[in-house]
Amino acid sequence: MYHSRRAVLSFLSSASSAERRVLVASALGWMLDGMDVTLYALVIPAVESEFHLSSGQAGLLASITLVTSAVGGVLFGLLADRGGRRQALMLSVVVYSAFTAACGLSRTVIELAVFRAAVGLGMGGEWATGAALVAETWSSEHRGKALGLMQSGFALGYGLAAAVAALVLPQWGWRAVFFIGLLPAALALWIRHGVPESSSWLEERLHVAGSSRPEMSTVVPEQARTSGSNHPQSLQGPGPGSARTESGARSYRGMVLLILLMNSAALFAWWGLFTWIPAYLALPAGSGGRGLTVAASSLWIAIMQVGMWVGYVSFGFVSDSVGGKRAYVAYMAVATLLVPLYARAGSARNLLVLGPLMGLFGTGHFTGMSIITSEFFPVRFRAAAMGLTYNFGRILSAAAPWAIGAMASRWGFAVAFWLSGAAFLIAGLLALALPDDSSRNRASQDGMSPRSAALVGVTSRSLPLQT
């Protein structure tokens, strides 16, 4: 078992220092992002009591954060495409940390709403910039694994938020819980001094500069090497005068729409299902639930969380073996089959067995979102496209908890959860329309033969993303 675990993690030991630092920074950023966002969910009862809010009003504050995360994904994505991945990542961490702490200073519900909106901006920006930086730094052989580890940070952040709330809330109240959210800002200092910029982004900037100053083209290889990666990127990407550059982002509109709809369906399925699973486990059978005790339902959810973490990480390994598209379709297919089985599980034992599997296949696809979006968009607007397609999916999926709840109140969860199963199926079918995402095809799309790729230092072990 020791040797098998060592083999699984060998890709970390073989990675360059730059790759490891980028992964650590992005994973910590996403973990602490998850912590800051989850803190609000854990203090809702206290906030409702102090500001005399209804459950609907408290839920609206959470929805505001989700809506502004879409705006943040686009804004920080544009910033990352223009000013660099590292700077945008650093700023996004500062934004969500500072405004999480500011929530603890709220004197009115309006102030709290404004601060939660600002938290959403940083939340949406961190994922887009961090995922783009990881995707462009890691070699194609291990890119999926790295993105899987980064994505798994959110599950760890959820657990960290629960620990913070348990330790701080009883002693010092809900405001102090939010003050803890300022700590991630320290990560920004390390990102500034210890994390390299994306070599792909540097090359793209130098290509742009070289179009107006031909002498700049001679420094492209040297600038690319300053990123610190042991896996050289292609220097054959199209310059500003190429046909693909002239067509600009317009030629990718169909791809943006396809991935946005795919992510929306997957997010609808996830939010609709996992928002209501705690209630499904705890409510009595007469109310459409399974009647587990509070202790049992908490334990079942904790075990499901383990399955979720495994899902994030395992998707990366599967993707690196068979490709992101095939892995995504497979996970969606299994999730589609598991939903009705879980919805109709007749015993606590069946729920215990199916729960981690539901968490694994129903959550692992989030890693696929970062892999797929990074594979199919060029450097010049990759971060903006990633932020748009992922975070706007959150807005379009916002109706899922309401829809599942409304159906459950009439027909029970055993029927209502089928809506999530259908959404998983739709996401998988939409993914089938994606082009082949194998590394060799990406090299061909960049106009590079295998021999040409080898001449610029791109081996079969490390083929480039589109530039």
C-alpha positions in Angstrom: 0.0 0.0 0.0 2.9 2.3 0.8 4.4 1.8 -2.6 1.1 2.3 -4.4 0.5 5.6 -2.6 4.1 6.6 -3.3 3.5 5.9 -7.0 0.3 7.9 -7.1 2.0 11.0 -5.6 5.2 10.6 -7.6 4.1 13.3 -10.0 4.5 15.8 -7.2 8.1 14.8 -6.4 9.0 15.0 -10.1 7.4 18.4 -10.6 9.5 21.5 -10.8 9.7 24.0 -8.0 7.7 26.5 -10.0 4.9 23.9 -10.6 4.7 23.0 -6.9 4.6 26.6 -5.8 1.9 27.5 -8.3 -0.2 24.5 -7.2 0.2 25.2 -3.5 -0.8 28.9 -4.0 -3.8 28.1 -6.1 -5.0 25.2 -3.9 -4.6 27.3 -0.7 -6.4 30.2 -2.4 -9.3 28.0 -3.4 -9.4 26.3 0.1 -9.4 29.6 1.9 -12.0 30.9 -0.6 -14.2 28.0 0.3 -13.7 28.7 4.0 -14.6 32.4 3.7 -17.7 31.7 1.6 -18.9 28.8 3.9 -18.5 30.9 7.1 -21.7 32.8 6.2 -23.7 29.6 5.9 -22.5 28.5 9.4 -23.5 31.8 11.1 -26.9 32.3 9.4 -29.0 31.7 12.5 -27.0 34.3 14.5 -27.2 36.8 11.6 -31.0 36.2 11.3 -31.4 36.8 15.0 -29.4 40.1 15.1 -30.8 41.7 12.0 -34.3 40.1 12.4 -34.2 38.4 9.0 -36.4 35.7 7.6 -34.9 32.6 6.1 -35.7 33.9 2.7 -33.9 37.2 3.4 -30.9 35.3 4.7 -30.9 33.1 1.7 -31.0 36.2 -0.6 -27.7 37.4 0.9 -26.2 34.0 -0.1 -27.6 34.4 -3.6 -26.1 37.9 -3.9 -22.7 36.3 -3.3 -23.3 33.8 -6.1 -24.4 36.4 -8.5 -21.5 38.7 -8.0 -19.1 35.7 -8.2 -20.1 35.6 -11.9 -19.1 39.2 -12.3 -15.9 38.7 -10.4 -15.0 35.7 -12.6 -15.2 37.9 -15.7 -13.6 41.0 -14.2 -10.6 39.1 -12.7 -10.4 37.0 -15.8 -10.0 40.1 -17.9 -7.4 41.4 -15.4 -5.5 38.1 -15.5 -5.5 38.1 -19.3 -4.2 41.7 -19.5 -2.0 42.0 -16.4 -0.9 38.5 -15.6 -2.3 35.5 -13.7 -0.2 36.0 -10.6 -1.3 39.6 -10.0 -5.0 38.8 -10.5 -4.8 35.8 -8.2 -3.1 37.9 -5.5 -5.8 40.6 -5.8 -8.7 38.2 -5.7 -7.4 36.7 -2.4 -7.1 40.2 -0.9 -10.6 41.1 -2.0 -12.4 38.1 -0.6 -10.4 38.1 2.6 -10.8 41.8 3.3 -14.5 41.9 2.7 -15.1 38.7 4.6 -13.6 40.5 7.6 -15.7 43.6 6.8 -18.8 41.5 7.2 -18.1 41.4 10.9 -18.2 45.2 11.0 -21.7 45.4 9.4 -24.1 47.7 11.3 -27.1 47.1 9.0 -28.3 44.4 6.7 -27.6 46.7 3.7 -23.9 46.9 4.7 -23.8 43.2 5.1 -25.3 42.7 1.6 -22.7 45.0 0.1 -19.8 43.2 1.8 -21.2 39.8 0.8 -21.4 41.1 -2.8 -17.8 42.1 -2.7 -16.8 38.7 -1.3 -18.4 37.2 -4.3 -16.3 39.2 -6.6 -13.1 37.8 -5.1 -14.6 34.3 -4.9 -15.3 34.2 -8.6 -12.0 35.7 -9.5 -9.8 33.3 -7.5 -11.0 30.2 -9.3 -10.6 31.6 -12.8 -7.1 33.0 -12.2 -5.8 30.1 -10.1 -7.0 27.4 -12.5 -5.6 29.3 -15.5 -2.2 29.6 -13.7 -2.1 25.9 -12.8 -3.2 24.8 -16.3 -0.5 26.9 -18.0 2.3 25.9 -15.6 1.9 22.2 -15.4 2.8 19.8 -18.1 0.0 18.0 -20.0 1.0 14.7 -18.5 0.1 15.8 -15.0 -2.1 18.9 -15.6 -5.4 17.1 -14.7 -3.9 15.7 -11.4 -2.7 19.2 -10.4 -6.1 20.8 -11.2 -7.8 18.0 -9.2 -5.7 18.7 -6.2 -6.4 22.4 -6.6 -10.1 21.8 -6.8 -10.1 19.6 -3.8 -9.0 22.5 -1.7 -12.6 23.8 -1.6 -13.7 20.6 0.3 -10.9 21.2 2.8 -12.1 24.8 3.1 -15.6 23.7 4.0 -14.2 21.6 6.8 -11.9 24.4 8.0 -14.9 26.8 8.1 -16.8 24.3 10.3 -13.9 24.1 12.7 -13.6 27.9 12.9 -17.3 28.3 13.6 -17.2 25.6 16.2 -14.3 27.1 18.0 -15.1 30.8 17.6 -18.8 31.2 17.4 -19.8 30.0 20.9 -17.1 32.1 22.6 -17.0 35.4 20.6 -20.0 35.4 18.4 -20.6 35.6 14.6 -18.7 38.8 14.0 -15.4 37.2 15.3 -16.0 34.3 12.9 -15.9 36.7 10.0 -12.7 38.4 11.3 -10.9 35.1 11.0 -11.6 35.4 7.3 -8.9 38.1 7.0 -6.1 35.6 7.6 -6.0 34.4 4.0 -4.8 37.9 3.0 -1.3 36.8 4.2 -1.3 34.3 1.3 -1.2 37.2 -1.1 2.2 38.3 0.2 3.7 34.9 -0.6 2.1 34.8 -4.0 3.7 38.1 -4.8 7.2 37.0 -3.9 7.2 33.2 -4.2 4.9 32.3 -7.2 6.1 32.6 -10.8 4.0 34.1 -13.6 2.6 31.8 -16.3 5.2 31.2 -19.1 2.3 31.0 -21.6 1.0 34.4 -20.6 4.5 35.9 -20.8 5.0 34.4 -24.3 1.7 35.8 -25.4 2.6 39.3 -24.1 6.0 39.1 -25.8 4.4 38.1 -29.1 2.1 41.2 -28.9 5.1 43.4 -28.1 7.1 41.7 -30.9 4.5 42.6 -33.5 5.3 46.3 -33.1 9.0 45.8 -32.1 10.5 43.0 -34.1 13.6 43.0 -32.0 11.5 41.8 -29.1 10.9 38.4 -30.7 14.5 37.4 -30.0 13.9 37.6 -26.2 10.8 35.3 -26.2 12.7 32.1 -25.4 14.6 33.8 -22.5 11.5 35.3 -21.0 9.7 32.0 -21.2 12.4 30.3 -19.3 12.1 32.8 -16.4 8.8 31.2 -15.4 10.9 28.4 -13.8 9.0 25.4 -15.3 10.9 22.3 -16.3 8.4 21.7 -19.1 8.9 24.2 -21.9 5.9 25.6 -23.6 5.4 26.0 -27.3 6.9 29.2 -28.8 5.0 28.5 -32.0 1.7 30.1 -30.9 0.1 32.4 -33.4 1.2 36.0 -33.3 -1.1 39.0 -33.5 -1.1 39.0 -37.3 -2.4 35.4 -37.6 -5.8 34.6 -38.9 -6.9 33.2 -35.6 -5.9 36.3 -33.7 -7.8 38.5 -36.2 -11.0 36.5 -35.7 -10.5 37.1 -32.0 -12.9 35.8 -29.4 -15.8 35.8 -31.9 -14.6 32.4 -33.3 -15.0 30.9 -29.8 -18.5 32.1 -29.1 -20.0 28.7 -29.9 -17.5 27.0 -27.6 -18.2 29.5 -24.8 -22.0 29.0 -25.1 -21.6 25.2 -25.1 -19.4 25.0 -22.1 -21.5 27.6 -20.2 -24.6 25.5 -20.8 -22.8 22.3 -19.8 -21.5 23.9 -16.6 -24.9 25.3 -15.9 -26.6 21.9 -16.1 -23.9 20.3 -13.9 -24.2 23.1 -11.3 -28.0 22.9 -11.4 -27.7 19.2 -10.6 -25.2 19.7 -7.9 -26.9 22.6 -6.0 -30.3 21.0 -6.3 -29.1 17.6 -5.0 -26.5 18.5 -2.3 -28.5 21.5 -0.9 -31.2 19.1 0.1 -29.4 15.9 1.0 -29.1 16.9 4.7 -32.9 17.5 4.9 -33.5 14.3 2.9 -31.5 12.3 5.5 -33.0 13.9 8.6 -36.7 14.5 7.7 -39.1 11.8 8.7 -40.4 9.4 6.1 -43.8 11.1 6.2 -42.2 14.3 5.0 -40.3 12.7 2.2 -37.1 12.0 4.1 -35.3 8.9 5.5 -35.7 9.7 9.2 -32.1 9.3 10.3 -31.1 10.7 13.7 -29.1 14.0 13.9 -26.0 12.1 14.8 -26.4 9.5 12.0 -27.2 12.1 9.3 -24.2 14.2 10.4 -22.0 11.1 10.1 -23.4 10.1 6.7 -22.7 13.6 5.4 -19.2 13.6 6.8 -18.5 10.3 5.0 -20.0 11.8 1.8 -17.6 14.7 2.1 -14.7 12.2 2.0 -16.2 10.9 -1.3 -16.3 14.4 -2.6 -12.7 15.0 -1.9 -11.8 11.7 -3.6 -13.9 12.8 -6.5 -12.0 16.0 -7.0 -8.6 14.3 -6.9 -9.5 11.1 -8.8 -11.0 13.0 -11.8 -7.5 14.5 -12.4 -5.9 11.1 -12.6 -8.7 9.7 -14.9 -8.5 12.7 -17.1 -4.7 12.5 -17.6 -5.3 8.8 -18.6 -8.3 9.1 -21.0 -8.8 12.8 -21.6 -10.9 15.4 -19.9 -13.9 15.0 -22.2 -14.2 11.2 -21.7 -13.7 11.5 -18.0 -16.4 14.2 -17.7 -18.9 12.2 -19.7 -18.1 9.0 -17.7 -18.5 10.8 -14.3 -21.8 12.4 -15.5 -23.1 9.0 -16.7 -22.4 7.4 -13.3 -23.9 10.3 -11.4 -27.0 10.1 -13.5 -27.4 6.4 -12.6 -26.6 7.0 -8.9 -29.2 9.7 -8.3 -32.4 7.6 -8.6 -30.7 4.8 -6.6 -29.8 7.2 -3.8 -33.2 8.8 -3.9 -34.9 5.5 -3.4 -32.4 3.9 -1.0 -34.6 2.1 1.5 -32.2 1.6 4.4 -29.5 3.5 6.3 -26.9 0.9 5.1 -27.7 1.6 1.5 -27.5 5.3 2.1 -24.1 4.8 3.7 -22.8 2.8 0.7 -24.2 5.0 -2.0 -23.5 8.4 -0.3 -19.7 8.4 -0.8 -20.2 7.2 -4.4 -22.7 10.0 -5.0 -20.3 12.5 -3.6 -17.4 11.1 -5.7 -19.1 11.1 -9.1 -21.6 14.0 -8.4 -18.7 16.3 -7.4 -15.6 15.1 -9.2 -16.8 16.9 -12.4 -15.9 20.2 -10.9 -12.3 19.3 -11.6 -13.4 18.6 -15.2 -14.7 22.1 -15.5 -11.3 23.6 -14.9 -9.6 21.0 -17.2 -12.0 21.4 -20.1 -12.2 25.2 -20.0 -8.4 25.6 -19.8 -7.9 23.2 -22.7 -10.2 24.8 -25.2 -9.4 28.6 -24.9 -6.3 30.4 -26.0 -4.0 32.3 -23.6 -5.1 35.8 -24.6 -8.6 35.4 -23.1 -8.4 32.0 -21.3 -8.9 33.3 -17.8 -11.9 35.5 -18.8 -13.5 32.6 -20.6 -13.0 30.3 -17.6 -14.5 32.9 -15.3 -17.5 33.5 -17.6 -18.4 29.8 -18.3 -18.0 28.6 -14.7 -19.4 31.5 -12.7 -22.3 32.4 -14.9 -23.3 28.8 -14.6 -23.8 29.5 -10.9 -26.4 32.2 -11.8 -28.3 30.0 -14.2 -28.4 27.2 -11.6 -29.6 29.4 -8.8 -33.2 28.1 -9.3 -32.2 24.5 -8.5 -32.6 24.5 -4.7 -36.0 26.1 -5.1 -37.1 23.7 -7.8 -36.1 20.6 -5.9 -37.7 22.0 -2.7 -41.0 22.7 -4.5 -41.1 19.3 -6.1 -40.2 17.6 -2.8 -43.0 19.3 -0.9 -45.5 17.8 -3.4 -44.0 14.5 -4.3 -41.1 13.8 -1.9 -37.4 13.7 -2.5 -37.5 10.3 -4.1 -39.2 12.0 -7.1 -37.6 15.5 -6.8 -34.1 14.3 -7.0 -34.8 12.9 -10.5 -34.6 16.5 -11.7 -30.9 16.6 -10.6 -30.3 13.3 -12.3 -31.8 14.7 -15.5 -29.5 17.7 -15.2 -26.4 15.5 -14.8 -27.5 13.6 -18.0 -27.9 16.9 -19.9 -24.4 18.0 -18.9 -23.0 14.7 -20.1 -24.8 14.9 -23.4 -23.6 18.5 -23.9 -20.0 17.4 -23.2 -20.3 14.9 -26.1 -20.4 17.9 -28.4 -17.0 19.0 -27.3 -14.1 18.4 -29.7 -11.5 15.8 -28.9 -9.2 17.1 -26.2 -6.2 14.9 -26.6 -2.8 16.5 -26.5 -1.9 15.4 -30.0 -5.0 17.1 -31.4 -4.2 20.3 -29.5 -0.8 20.4 -31.1 -2.4 19.9 -34.5 -4.9 22.7 -33.8 -1.9 25.0 -33.1 -0.6 24.2 -36.6 2.2 22.0 -35.2 3.3 18.6 -36.5 4.8 16.2 -33.9 8.2 16.9 -35.5 7.7 20.7 -35.2 6.6 20.3 -31.6 9.8 18.5 -30.8 11.9 21.2 -32.5 10.6 23.8 -30.0 11.0 21.5 -27.0 7.5 20.2 -26.8 7.7 16.5 -26.3 4.9 13.9 -26.0 5.3 14.3 -22.3 4.6 18.0 -22.3 2.4 19.3 -25.1 1.1 22.9 -24.9 -2.2 24.4 -24.3 -3.5 26.6 -27.1 -1.6 29.9 -27.3 
